[in-house]
């Protein structure tokens, strides 16, 4: 809605970047707090968070380049220099980097995935507020009272009422965080909190795509994110049922450590 919030000398504070930074700090703070409560390695949480952030940004930009490949061929600098990212690219590369870290440090990945899943949802919630401020990831035109008109200079079309899908997504992410925090108190099986995150986010992302109107690529009749969402939901179901796939607690946990 207003990406350039204020300036300090030559430095301009952008809403998108600020919300990303707030999300990362809150993610780490929540992760460290929960790690201490569970007597887990809080230093590992910080290491994982930093690694996931770096790899996540690279992955999110890489998937954006893939989705916008035709435009990237025409103007590489414009695509690379834009604020465009695809969240799923960040999630996939972030998870893979965390798996690699846990293997190197002899930690059980699923334990830390359970621990950090609410933090990931929290960070995404703030990130979507940043999207709203920048005007990206906008929704379809509407006459609904929920519609928002973006000003000139936003990434969204100006002068028309659009569904604020960024805020819908943000509210959904914060709700997912709350659900995961409550669920994690009762769940006794390692990996289920992380699996629930994938399930809820995958379903939510699949549905919100029907309301979006920005260009984001497609695979057949599905958007790129909807196509990936289907895979994410399948992975979550496999995680929930991994004890049947890998009989025995020791084997099932070792397969995903």
Buried (B, 14 or more C-beta within 10 A) or exposed (E): BBBEBEEEEEEEEBBBBBBBEBBBEBBBEBBBEBBEEEEBBBEBBBBBBEBBBEBBBBBBBBBBBEBBEEBBEEEEEEBEEBBBBBBBBBBBBBBEBBBEBBEEEEBBBBBBBBBBBBBBBBBBBBBBBBBBBBBBBBBBEBEEEEBBEBEEEBBBBEEEBBBBBBBBBBBBBBBBBEBBBEBBEEBEBBBBBBBBBBBBBBBBBBEBBEBBBBEBBEEEEBBBBBBBBEEBBEBBBEBBEBBEEBEEEEEBBEEBB
